[in-house]
Amino acid sequence: MISSKPARLALVLVLPLGTLPIGATIRAQQSEASIPATQAPPAAPPPRGWARWFDPATAPFIPVPEIDVDPNSGTTLGLIPTWLVTDDAGDVRKIFAPDVLYNPNFGYGARARVFSFPSEDAQWSAVAGAKERVESELDLEYQVGRLRATRWSFALSVVYDRSGTPRFYGIGNHSPSYDETNYTLQQKSMQTVIGWNLTHEWQISYTARAREVDVQPGSLAGIPSIENRFGAIFGVGVNHEFLNRVAIAYDTRNDPTIPTSGSQMVVFGGIAARDGVLDSNLYSVTGMDARHLWPIGPGSTLVGHLALRYMPGEEGVPFWSLSSIGGDQSVLAEAQPLRGFGEGRFYGRNSFSSSLEYRRRILAIDAVSTHIEVELTPFIDTGEVFAHSRSSPVSDLHTVAGIGFRGIARPFVVGFVDIGYGGEGVAAFTGINYPF
C-alpha cells in the first residue's frame, strides 16, 4: 500500500530528553515530599553566550539533532532548528521545523516545515523539500472538525512525493527476503474526507482520492530494480486511480490524537477506478478497524488494535494497491504496521493485523514554555496477508516484539522511536503520531 511519507519530527521531542541541560525542569516519578522546602537548592544562574542556545529554558529555538531511522531508507542525519509557539496554557500551537540533512543514498537535502494548531478542532501543515538526488516532496494538509463537536468534519491533503527507498519482495505471506527489489516511486494525489457527525460518537464519512502513481526503475546501488526480477508486474509505470470509500465509525476516545481511554470501531467499503470515476475497471475494498484503550493506573494505558482488509472481485490490481503489512504506521483501511519489517514488506489480496502496547509515562519535562511527557512502550505486533477470503486470517502470523519511546507535547504532538525484532532481525523507526 503506497502512502505519503510522514513529515518526520520524531526527535524534536524524543532525542533531547537524554541530554537535557541543567536549566530544564524534570519532574520524575517521585514524591515532592522527599525534598523538604527548607532545603531547596538555590536557583542556578541562567546560562550565557552559546550555552543559552542549548538550554530549553533560554534558547531562541531548539537545535535538535536529526536521526531518522528506517529499514528502507537507512539512517538520515541532520539538524532541525525548531521553534515552538505556545499559548498561555503551555499548549503547542505552532511548530517551525526546517532542517538540513544528509542521507548516504541521496546526498544532502533541506526541508521547510510548518505545523499549525490554531484551535483544539483544527490543524494544518505544510512540508516541502528535496535532496541532491532522486527524492523530493510537497505535502499540504488541512483538517477541521477533528473533535466531532459540530455537524461536519473535513480534511484535505495534496501530496507530491518522489521517493527512492520503496521495496518489493513479491506477493504473498512468505515472499522471501532474497527477492528484495527497489523501485523509485513518484506519486501525486489529492484526497478529501467529509464526515457527517450524527452524534459525538457516530460518524459517516466519505473519502475521495485521485492519484497518479509512477513506478520507475530503482535507484539504490546493490539492490535489483523491480523490473529486472519481476518483469512487467501490474503497477509498474504510470497508473491512475480514483478511490471512493464510505466508512461508519463509532468513537468514544477522549482525544483523537493523544487518547488515554475509550474505543474506536470503523467498518468501511469502497471501490477504485483505474482510468476514471465510473469506468468498468474497478476493484473493491472492505474491512474493519478497531482499537481500545484500557487505563490501568496513573500514567499507564494498555492499547489494542485490530484490522482486517479484504479485496474481493477483479484480479487486475496494481501491486501497490494490494493489502500490505510492514512498517511503523496503521493507515485506516490501508497499510498496517509490523514493526520488525520495513514498509510494504508483505503484499497480498487480504490482510490481518493486530497490535498490543503498554504506554507508561516515565518522565515529565518543562521546556521552551511547554510541557513534554516521555513514555516507555513495550509492544507486540502480529499480522499476515492471505489470498482467499475463505482462508483463516490468523493461521500463519508474523510476530514482532519490541520497545518504544514516545515524547508527547499535548494536545497535538507525539514523537516516537520504535525498535522491533521479527523474523528478519531488528528494525528501527522514528516519526510522529502513535502507530495506531
C-alpha positions as CSV (number, residue, x, y, z in Angstrom):
1,M,0.0,0.0,0.0
2,I,1.5,3.3,-1.1
3,S,1.0,6.3,1.1
4,S,2.8,9.6,1.6
5,K,5.7,9.6,3.9
6,P,5.0,11.3,7.2
7,A,6.6,14.7,7.8
8,R,9.0,13.4,10.4
9,L,9.7,15.4,13.5
10,A,10.4,12.4,15.8
11,L,13.4,13.6,17.6
12,V,12.2,17.1,18.2
13,L,10.6,15.6,21.3
14,V,12.4,12.4,21.9
15,L,16.2,12.9,21.4
16,P,16.9,15.9,23.6
17,L,15.5,14.1,26.6
18,G,18.7,12.1,27.1
19,T,20.9,15.1,27.2
20,L,18.9,17.9,28.8
21,P,20.8,20.8,30.2
22,I,20.6,21.5,33.9
23,G,18.4,24.5,33.2
24,A,15.4,22.2,32.2
25,T,13.0,21.3,34.9
26,I,12.5,17.5,35.2
27,R,9.7,16.0,37.3
28,A,10.4,12.3,37.6
29,Q,8.0,9.8,39.2
30,Q,8.9,10.7,42.8
31,S,7.3,12.3,45.8
32,E,7.7,16.0,46.2
33,A,7.8,15.5,49.9
34,S,11.2,13.7,49.6
35,I,12.9,17.2,49.4
36,P,12.0,19.5,52.3
37,A,11.1,23.0,51.2
38,T,13.7,24.4,53.7
39,Q,16.5,22.5,51.9
40,A,15.7,23.6,48.3
41,P,18.9,24.3,46.4
42,P,19.5,27.8,45.2
43,A,18.4,28.6,41.6
44,A,21.2,28.2,39.1
45,P,22.1,31.4,37.2
46,P,20.8,31.4,33.6
47,P,23.3,30.3,31.0
48,R,25.1,32.9,28.9
49,G,26.7,33.1,25.5
50,W,26.4,29.9,23.3
51,A,25.3,27.9,26.3
52,R,21.9,29.5,26.3
53,W,21.2,28.1,22.8
54,F,21.4,24.6,24.3
55,D,19.2,25.2,27.3
56,P,15.4,24.7,26.6
57,A,14.6,27.4,29.2
58,T,16.5,30.2,27.4
59,A,17.1,29.1,23.8
60,P,15.5,31.1,21.0
61,F,15.0,27.8,19.3
62,I,15.8,24.1,20.0
63,P,18.8,22.9,17.9
64,V,17.6,19.3,17.6
65,P,19.9,16.7,16.1
66,E,18.0,14.7,13.5
67,I,18.4,10.9,13.4
68,D,15.8,9.4,11.1
69,V,16.0,5.6,11.1
70,D,14.0,3.4,8.8
71,P,14.7,-0.2,7.4
72,N,14.1,1.0,3.8
73,S,15.8,4.4,3.7
74,G,18.6,3.8,6.2
75,T,19.8,6.4,8.6
76,T,19.4,10.1,7.7
77,L,21.4,12.6,9.8
78,G,20.8,16.3,10.1
79,L,19.9,19.3,12.3
80,I,16.4,20.7,13.0
81,P,16.3,24.3,14.4
82,T,12.9,24.1,16.0
83,W,10.7,26.9,17.2
84,L,7.7,26.1,19.4
85,V,4.9,28.7,19.7
86,T,2.7,28.0,22.7
87,D,-0.4,29.6,24.3
88,D,-0.8,30.8,27.8
89,A,-1.6,27.3,29.0
90,G,1.7,26.0,27.6
91,D,0.0,24.0,24.7
92,V,1.8,23.9,21.4
93,R,0.0,26.0,18.8
94,K,2.7,26.2,16.0
95,I,5.9,24.4,15.2
96,F,8.5,25.8,12.7
97,A,11.0,23.0,12.0
98,P,13.2,23.5,8.9
99,D,16.0,21.1,8.6
100,V,19.2,20.3,6.7
101,L,20.1,16.6,6.3
102,Y,22.3,14.0,4.7
103,N,21.4,10.6,3.5
104,P,24.2,8.3,2.0
105,N,21.9,7.2,-0.8
106,F,20.5,10.6,-1.9
107,G,23.0,13.2,-0.7
108,Y,22.4,16.5,1.1
109,G,18.9,18.0,1.4
110,A,16.7,20.5,3.1
111,R,13.1,20.9,4.1
112,A,10.8,23.7,5.1
113,R,8.1,22.6,7.6
114,V,5.3,24.4,9.4
115,F,2.8,22.6,11.7
116,S,-0.1,24.8,13.0
117,F,-2.8,24.0,15.6
118,P,-5.0,27.2,15.7
119,S,-7.6,25.5,17.9
120,E,-8.5,22.2,19.5
121,D,-10.7,21.5,16.5
122,A,-8.4,22.4,13.6
123,Q,-4.9,21.9,12.3
124,W,-2.8,22.3,9.1
125,S,0.7,21.6,7.9
126,A,3.0,22.4,5.0
127,V,6.1,20.5,4.2
128,A,8.4,21.0,1.1
129,G,11.9,19.7,0.5
130,A,14.4,17.9,-1.8
131,K,17.7,16.1,-1.8
132,E,20.5,16.2,-4.2
133,R,19.4,13.0,-6.0
134,V,16.1,11.4,-6.7
135,E,13.9,12.5,-3.7
136,S,11.6,15.5,-3.4
137,E,8.3,16.2,-1.6
138,L,5.4,18.6,-1.1
139,D,2.8,17.8,1.5
140,L,-0.1,20.1,2.3
141,E,-2.7,19.0,5.0
142,Y,-5.7,20.7,6.5
143,Q,-8.3,19.3,9.0
144,V,-11.2,20.9,10.8
145,G,-13.9,19.3,13.0
146,R,-11.4,16.8,14.5
147,L,-13.3,16.7,17.8
148,R,-16.6,15.9,16.0
149,A,-18.3,18.6,18.1
150,T,-20.1,20.1,15.1
151,R,-22.3,18.5,12.4
152,W,-19.5,18.2,9.8
153,S,-15.8,17.3,9.8
154,F,-13.5,17.9,6.8
155,A,-9.9,17.0,5.8
156,L,-8.0,17.8,2.6
157,S,-4.5,16.7,1.6
158,V,-2.4,17.5,-1.5
159,V,0.7,15.4,-1.9
160,Y,3.6,15.2,-4.3
161,D,6.2,12.6,-3.4
162,R,9.2,11.2,-5.2
163,S,11.0,8.5,-3.1
164,G,13.8,6.2,-4.0
165,T,13.5,3.8,-1.0
166,P,10.4,1.5,-1.6
167,R,11.0,-2.2,-1.7
168,F,9.1,-5.1,-3.3
169,Y,9.7,-8.8,-2.5
170,G,6.8,-10.3,-4.5
171,I,3.3,-11.1,-3.5
172,G,2.4,-13.5,-0.7
173,N,2.8,-14.1,3.0
174,H,6.2,-15.8,2.5
175,S,7.8,-13.7,-0.1
176,P,11.5,-14.4,0.5
177,S,13.9,-11.7,1.6
178,Y,16.4,-12.7,-1.1
179,D,13.8,-11.5,-3.7
180,E,14.2,-7.9,-2.5
181,T,13.9,-5.3,-5.2
182,N,13.9,-1.5,-5.2
183,Y,11.9,1.0,-7.2
184,T,11.5,4.8,-7.5
185,L,8.0,5.9,-6.6
186,Q,6.6,9.2,-7.9
187,Q,3.1,10.0,-6.9
188,K,0.7,12.9,-7.0
189,S,-2.5,12.8,-5.1
190,M,-5.4,14.8,-3.8
191,Q,-7.7,13.4,-1.1
192,T,-10.7,14.8,0.7
193,V,-12.6,13.3,3.6
194,I,-16.1,14.6,4.5
195,G,-17.5,13.4,7.8
196,W,-21.2,13.7,8.9
197,N,-21.3,13.6,12.7
198,L,-24.6,12.0,13.6
199,T,-23.6,12.4,17.3
200,H,-20.3,12.9,19.0
201,E,-19.7,9.2,18.9
202,W,-21.2,8.2,15.5
203,Q,-19.8,9.4,12.2
204,I,-20.4,8.5,8.5
205,S,-17.6,9.6,6.3
206,Y,-16.9,9.7,2.5
207,T,-13.3,9.6,1.2
208,A,-12.4,10.6,-2.4
209,R,-8.9,10.3,-3.6
210,A,-7.4,10.9,-7.1
211,R,-3.8,9.9,-7.6
212,E,-1.2,9.3,-10.3
213,V,1.4,6.6,-9.4
214,D,4.5,6.2,-11.5
215,V,6.7,3.2,-10.5
216,Q,10.1,3.8,-12.1
217,P,13.4,1.8,-12.0
218,G,15.2,1.5,-8.7
219,S,17.9,3.9,-7.7
220,L,19.7,2.1,-4.8
221,A,23.1,0.5,-5.5
222,G,23.3,-3.2,-4.8
223,I,19.6,-3.9,-4.9
224,P,18.0,-5.2,-8.1
225,S,15.4,-3.0,-9.7
226,I,11.8,-4.3,-9.6
227,E,11.5,-4.8,-13.4
228,N,14.7,-6.9,-13.5
229,R,13.3,-9.5,-11.1
230,F,9.5,-9.3,-11.6
231,G,9.2,-8.1,-15.1
232,A,6.1,-6.3,-16.2
233,I,4.2,-6.8,-12.9
234,F,0.9,-4.9,-12.9
235,G,1.5,-1.5,-11.3
236,V,4.9,-0.7,-12.9
237,G,4.9,2.5,-15.0
238,V,2.3,5.2,-14.8
239,N,-1.2,4.3,-13.4
240,H,-4.1,6.4,-12.3
241,E,-6.6,5.6,-9.6
242,F,-9.7,7.2,-8.3
243,L,-10.9,5.9,-4.9
244,N,-14.4,6.2,-3.4
245,R,-14.8,4.9,0.1
246,V,-17.5,5.1,2.8
247,A,-16.9,4.4,6.5
248,I,-19.1,4.2,9.5
249,A,-17.3,4.9,12.8
250,Y,-18.1,4.7,16.5
251,D,-15.6,6.6,18.5
252,T,-15.6,7.1,22.3
253,R,-11.9,8.0,22.7
254,N,-11.2,11.0,24.9
255,D,-9.0,12.6,22.2
256,P,-8.3,11.7,18.5
257,T,-4.6,12.4,18.7
258,I,-3.4,11.6,22.2
259,P,-6.1,9.3,23.7
260,T,-5.9,7.7,27.1
261,S,-9.3,5.9,27.2
262,G,-12.2,4.8,25.0
263,S,-12.6,2.9,21.8
264,Q,-12.8,3.4,18.0
265,M,-14.5,0.9,15.7
266,V,-14.7,1.5,11.9
267,V,-16.4,-0.5,9.2
268,F,-15.5,0.6,5.6
269,G,-16.1,-0.3,2.0
270,G,-15.1,1.3,-1.3
271,I,-14.4,0.9,-5.0
272,A,-11.5,2.2,-7.1
273,A,-11.3,3.0,-10.8
274,R,-8.0,2.9,-12.7
275,D,-8.9,5.3,-15.5
276,G,-11.9,7.3,-14.5
277,V,-14.6,7.7,-11.9
278,L,-17.2,5.3,-13.4
279,D,-15.2,3.1,-15.8
280,S,-15.6,-0.7,-15.8
281,N,-12.1,-1.4,-14.5
282,L,-12.9,-1.4,-10.8
283,Y,-11.7,-3.3,-7.7
284,S,-13.3,-3.2,-4.3
285,V,-12.1,-2.9,-0.7
286,T,-13.9,-3.7,2.5
287,G,-13.0,-4.3,6.1
288,M,-12.9,-3.2,9.7
289,D,-10.6,-1.4,12.1
290,A,-10.9,-1.4,15.9
291,R,-8.8,-0.1,18.8
292,H,-9.4,0.1,22.5
293,L,-7.5,1.9,25.4
294,W,-7.6,0.5,28.9
295,P,-6.4,2.9,31.6
296,I,-4.7,0.7,34.2
297,G,-3.2,3.3,36.6
298,P,-1.9,6.8,36.7
299,G,0.2,7.4,33.6
300,S,-0.4,3.9,32.3
301,T,-2.5,2.7,29.4
302,L,-2.8,-0.7,27.6
303,V,-3.8,-0.2,24.0
304,G,-5.0,-2.9,21.5
305,H,-5.5,-2.6,17.7
306,L,-7.1,-5.0,15.2
307,A,-7.6,-4.5,11.4
308,L,-9.0,-6.7,8.6
309,R,-8.9,-5.8,4.9
310,Y,-10.4,-7.7,2.1
311,M,-10.3,-7.1,-1.7
312,P,-13.0,-9.2,-3.4
313,G,-13.6,-9.1,-7.1
314,E,-11.4,-8.1,-10.0
315,E,-8.0,-9.6,-10.3
316,G,-6.1,-6.8,-12.1
317,V,-5.0,-4.8,-9.1
318,P,-1.7,-2.8,-9.1
319,F,0.7,-4.3,-6.5
320,W,0.8,-1.0,-4.6
321,S,-3.0,-1.1,-4.1
322,L,-3.0,-4.6,-2.6
323,S,-3.3,-5.1,1.2
324,S,0.1,-4.8,2.9
325,I,1.7,-5.2,6.3
326,G,5.1,-3.8,7.4
327,G,6.5,-0.5,8.8
328,D,5.5,1.6,11.7
329,Q,2.1,3.1,11.0
330,S,-1.5,2.0,10.7
331,V,-3.3,3.8,7.8
332,L,-7.1,3.4,8.2
333,A,-8.4,1.0,5.5
334,E,-5.0,0.6,4.0
335,A,-1.4,-0.4,5.1
336,Q,-0.9,-1.9,8.6
337,P,2.1,-2.0,10.9
338,L,4.6,-4.8,11.6
339,R,7.5,-3.0,13.3
340,G,10.1,-5.6,12.7
341,F,9.9,-5.2,8.9
342,G,10.1,-2.2,6.5
343,E,7.0,-0.6,5.0
344,G,5.3,-2.8,2.4
345,R,7.3,-5.9,3.3
346,F,4.3,-8.3,2.6
347,Y,1.7,-7.7,-0.1
348,G,-1.4,-9.8,-0.7
349,R,-5.1,-9.5,-1.6
350,N,-6.3,-9.6,2.0
351,S,-4.6,-8.7,5.3
352,F,-4.9,-9.1,9.1
353,S,-3.1,-7.1,11.7
354,S,-3.2,-6.8,15.4
355,S,-1.0,-4.9,18.0
356,L,-0.8,-4.6,21.7
357,E,1.3,-2.0,23.5
358,Y,1.7,-0.7,27.1
359,R,2.2,3.0,27.3
360,R,3.8,4.0,30.6
361,R,4.7,7.6,31.4
362,I,8.2,7.7,33.0
363,L,9.2,11.3,32.9
364,A,7.7,14.8,32.6
365,I,9.7,17.9,31.5
366,D,9.1,21.6,31.3
367,A,11.0,23.0,28.3
368,V,10.6,26.0,26.0
369,S,7.3,27.2,27.6
370,T,5.6,23.8,27.1
371,H,5.2,20.5,28.9
372,I,6.7,17.3,27.5
373,E,5.9,13.8,28.7
374,V,8.0,10.7,28.0
375,E,6.5,7.2,27.6
376,L,8.2,3.8,27.6
377,T,6.2,1.4,25.4
378,P,6.8,-2.3,25.1
379,F,4.7,-3.7,22.2
380,I,3.8,-6.8,20.2
381,D,2.7,-6.8,16.5
382,T,1.3,-9.7,14.6
383,G,-0.1,-9.9,11.0
384,E,-0.3,-11.7,7.7
385,V,-1.5,-11.4,4.2
386,F,-3.6,-14.1,2.5
387,A,-5.0,-14.7,-0.9
388,H,-8.5,-16.1,-0.3
389,S,-11.4,-14.6,1.7
390,R,-12.3,-18.1,2.9
391,S,-8.8,-18.6,4.4
392,S,-8.1,-18.1,8.1
393,P,-6.6,-14.7,8.8
394,V,-4.7,-15.9,11.8
395,S,-3.2,-19.2,10.7
396,D,0.2,-18.0,9.5
397,L,1.1,-14.9,11.5
398,H,4.3,-13.0,11.5
399,T,5.2,-11.8,15.1
400,V,7.3,-8.8,16.2
401,A,8.2,-7.8,19.8
402,G,9.8,-4.5,20.7
403,I,10.2,-1.4,22.8
404,G,9.3,2.2,22.0
405,F,10.0,5.7,23.4
406,R,7.4,8.5,23.0
407,G,7.8,12.2,23.5
408,I,4.4,14.0,23.9
409,A,3.6,17.7,23.8
410,R,-0.2,18.0,24.3
411,P,-2.6,18.4,22.8
412,F,-1.3,17.5,19.3
413,V,2.3,16.2,19.1
414,V,3.7,12.7,19.6
415,G,7.2,11.9,18.5
416,F,8.4,8.3,18.7
417,V,11.3,5.9,18.4
418,D,10.2,2.2,18.0
419,I,12.6,-0.7,17.8
420,G,11.2,-4.1,16.9
421,Y,12.5,-7.6,16.4
422,G,10.9,-10.1,14.0
423,G,11.7,-13.0,11.7
424,E,14.3,-10.9,9.7
425,G,16.1,-9.2,12.6
426,V,15.9,-5.8,14.1
427,A,14.1,-2.8,12.6
428,A,14.1,0.8,14.0
429,F,11.7,3.6,13.2
430,T,11.3,7.3,14.1
431,G,8.4,9.6,13.2
432,I,5.4,11.4,14.5
433,N,2.0,10.2,15.8
434,Y,1.1,7.0,17.6
435,P,1.3,3.9,15.3
436,F,-2.5,3.4,15.8
